[in-house]
Amino acid sequence: MSNPPDDTAERNTDIKTNASEEDSDELTYAAAGVDIEASEAATAALIDAVGESAGDYAGLIDIGDRYLALATDGVGTKLLVAAAMNEYSTIGIDCIAMNVNDLVAAGVRPVAFVDYLAIDDPDENLTEQIGVGLDTGADIADITLIGGETAVLPEVVDGFDLAGTCAGLTPKDGVFTETANPGDALVGFASSGIHSNGLTLARTAITREYEYTAPCPFDEYETLGAALLEPTRIYTDLLDPMHAHDVRTAAHITGGGLRNLERLGSHRYVIDDPFETPPIFEFVQSAGNVSDSEMYQTFNMGTGFVCAMSPKNAEMLAEATEGKIIGQVDTGEGVSIRGLEL
């Protein structure tokens, strides 16, 4: 199993200490270790090398009257929080959620999942807990776990890594192939918390002055680590209402935060009524002295999934679900959230 991050090992679990002069500096995702621009450039280079034959959120294979869709993703550095807390029962939910939500954003119904666990030293407690989470996530998503692979790689992996691949099926007219149009309304759906993106920034911010086992000063969580481990919300329940109300396109809000809306088309996205920001984000921002723009272009900030559609259909979708109209699509470019330009 991975050990807790070194920068938390000697800190008091209950008492906030004074930050050093260096720690008081504004923290960014890049400074924490993840440079989004460099990541996007590396991804573009990979796509250029292999050729792109996929949709925006899922790879689509023509099998006659339907598409077989595939998506793959992992849990990321949320695994380090799980290791520090010795609590692995929810990360399987995250693994499934990050995959099925991408298929849902493409309009595809997920049907089956395989996982891949790479570990340096086999641990029955860890693997059992991961299995519990995978089983729970599969039940929520209404998919079948059809197998997986556990690889013992002591010279390659330090600790463990968890990823998976999800398969989905859809009629060809079920895929969201349109882009948003100026004048469309944006219907948002709340997140359950940080989900499984931006954890490098969140971890770095919190562990400046706290351990994960420190009491959580907000919500019902016992510790800060428990708040970070809140599982990613699964959005498969949106498929039927989205198709029933003629959604043009949708976005799963992951890495890059609300700039993911730009994947809906080259327009301007104005968010004037977002969901209330959960306290975990406010805590991370305060602990890391993170700017508003850095927060919104790293985290979901309370909005985990967004659809674009006609205003009339948007009202009906919001009434039929737990969603709400959070903004609209305008001409221009970029993302604006209550006047904050991303």
N, C-alpha and C positions, 0 to 999 in steps of 0.2 A: 504494500500500500504506500501511497505517497505520504510524505510527512507534511505537516503544516508549513506554510511559507516561512522562511527564515526570519522575515521582518516582523513576525508576530510572536516569536518564540519566547521572548523575555519580557513582554509587556504585561502590565496588570490588567486583569479581566474586567475590573469594575470601575476603575477611576480613569477619567480622561486626563491626559497630561498635556502640558504646554508643548505645542509644536515647535520644532526648531525653525530658525529663520529660513532655511532652505525649504522645509516642508510647507511654510506659509505661502510659497509661491503658487500661482494658479496651475492646477493640474490639467493636462490634456490627455486624450486617448493615445496620441503618438508618444508623449512623454512616458506614459504608463507601459508602452511596449507595442502598441498596435497602431501602425500608420495606415489609415484607410486608403489614402491616395496610392501608397506603394502597393498595398494589397490589390487594389483595382488594376493597377498597371501590370502586376504579376499575373493576375487572372486573364487580362486581355492578351498577354503574351502566350499563355497556355492555349486560349481559344484560337489565336492566330495559327498556332502550331498544329493543332489537331482538327481544326475546322469546326464550325458551330452548326449543328442541325437540330437544335433544341428550342423549345419555347422559353419564355423569360423565367419561369419558375420550375419547369419540368421538361425532361426530354420526352418527346412524343414519337412513337413508332406506329406507323400505319399497319393495321392488321385487318384491313377490309372495311367493314362498316363502323369500326371503332378505332380508337387510339389506345395503345398501351402506353402508360406514362410512368416515368421513373424519376425519383428525386433522392438525393443522398445528402446527409449532413451528420454532424456530431454534436456533442454537448459543450465542447470548448472548455475554457478554464473554470467553469462552474464546478468541474471535477475536483479542483484544488480546494474549494470550499467544502465539498463533500468529504474529502480526505481529512481535512483539518477537523471536521466535526465528527468523523467516523460515522457518517450517516449517508447511506447510499440508496435508500429505498425510493427516492423520488427522481433520481437522475435518468432512470429508464423512461419515465413519463416525458422528460425533456427531450430525450433522443427521438422518441416517436413523434412528439409534437412538432419539432423543428422540421421533420420530413413531411408529415401529413399536411401541415399548414401550407407548405409550398404547393402541394398538389391542389389543395382547396383554392388557393389564389389563382390557379390556372383553370379552375372550374371542373377539376377532375375528382372523382370519388376514389379515395384510397381503399385498397382491398387487402394487401398483404405486406408483411414487413420481415426483413432479415437484419440481424444485428451483427456487429463485429466488435469484439472485445480483445484488445491487445494489452497484455499485462506482463510485468517483469517477474512476479512471483505469485503463483496461484493461491487464492485465498477464498475458502468456502463461504465465509460470512459475507465478503464483498460480493461474490458472484450471486449468492442467493438473494441479497437485497436488490441487486441490479435486476435480477429476474422478476422480483415482486413489482418493481416499477415498470418494467416492460409489459408485464401482464396487465397492470392497472391501466397503463396508457393505451394498450390495444383495446381494452374494454371500452374506454371512453371514446376512442376514435372509431369503434366498431369495425376493426380490421382483424385479420388473422396473423398470428406469429407463425411463420412457416419454417423457422430454423435460424441458424446463425453460425458464427465461427468464433472460437476462443483461441488466441495465439499467445504462446508464452515466448516473449522476446526480451530476455534480460539484458542483452547488449544493445537493444534498439530503443526500448521504452523504459523510462524511469517512473515507476508507478503504474498507471494504466491509462488507456484511452478508450472511449466508447463512441461508436458511430453506427450508422445503419443506412439501409436503403428501403424505400417504400415504393411499391407498385400500385398503380391505379388504372382503372378502365373508365372510358367515357365515350358516349356517342360523339361523332365528329362535330355535331352542332352544339355540343355541350362545352367545348373549350372556349375560354374567354380570349378571343382573337382580336377584338376591337381595342382601340385606345380611347381614353377619355376625350370628351369634347368640351370646349368652352361653353359654359352655361350649365354643365352637369353639376349635380350635388354630390357631396362626399358623405357617405354614411360610415361612421366609425363604430368599432366594437372594442370594449375595454380589454385591457390586458390584466393578467393576474399579478403583475409585478415586473421585475426586471426581465423575466423570461430567461433566455440562455444566450444573450448577446450583451456585449459591453462589460462583461464580468472582470476583464483585466483592469479597466478603469475603476469599476466599483470596488474591487478588492484592494487596489492600490490606495484609493482614497480612504477607505475604512481602516485599513491596517496601518495607516500613519500613526493612529493614536489608540486603536482598540484591538482586542482580539475578537475572533468570531464568536467566542463563548461569552462575550460581554452581554449583560442584560439589554434587551431591546427596549428603547424608550417609546415605541409607537406600536400601534395595532396589538394583535393578540399573541405575537411571537415571543417566545421566551428569550431568545438570543438573537444577535445580529446575524449570525450564521444561518439560523432558521429562516430569517426574512429573505436572505439571499437565495436560499434553496427552495423558495416557493416555486412549485412546478409551473412550467409554461402552459398557458391555456391552449386547449385544442379546439379548433374552429370547424370541425366537420359538420356540426349541426347547422351551419350556415348554408350548406350546399343547396338544399331544396329551396329555401326561401330566396336565395340569390338567383337561381334559375327561374323561379316563379315570377320574379319581379324584374326580369330583364336587366341584370347587372351587365354593364359593358366590359368592365375590367376590375381587377382587385389587386391589392398589395398586402403582403404579409410584412409587418413592420419588424425588421430584424436589424442586423448590423448596418450602420449608417443612419439609424433612427428614422425620423420622419422625412428625410430626403429620399426614402424608398418610394415616396409618392411620385417621384419623377419617372419611375418605371411604368407609370400609367400612360405616359405620352409626354411629348415636349410642350408643356403648357405651364401655367402658373397655378399653384395650389395654395389657396388661402384658407387657413384654419382659424375661424373666429370663435368657435365654441367647442374647444377640446374637452376631453374627459378630465376630471379632477386629477391632478398629479398625486399618485400614491406617496405616502410619507417616506418610503425607502429612497426615492429619488432625491427628495429634499435633504435627507440625511447624507447621502453620498455627495451631493453638491456642496453642502456645508463642510463636511469632513475634508474634502479635497480642494476646496476653494475653486470649484469648476464653474466656468462661465455658462450663462444660459444657452448660448449658441452651441457650445460643446456638448451640453447635456442633450439638447434636442437633435443633434446630428450623431449621437452615439446610442441613446436609449429610446425605447418606445414612449416613455413619459406618460404611460397610462392608456395609450391607444395601440392595440396590438394588431388590428386588421382594419382595412379601409376598402370600400367599394365606391366606384364612380358610376353614375346612372342619371337618368332624367330626374328632375326635381319631383315630379308626380310619383314616379316609381320609388324614389328615395323615401318619400313620406310613408308609403305603404310598407316598404321593407322595414323601416324603423318601427312602425306600429306592430309588425308581425314578429319582431325579434327584440333583443335587448339592445339593439343599436340605436344611434341617434345621428341626426345630421350635424356634422361638425364643421362644414365649410363648403366651398365650391371651387370649380375649375374656371380660371380666367385665361384670357390671352396673355402672352408673355412667357416668362420662365422663372424658375425657382420656387421655393416654398416659403410661405409667410405664416407665422403662428402668432396671432394677436400682435402683429406689427414687428415681430422678430424675424429678420430675414436670414434664411439659411442658404 
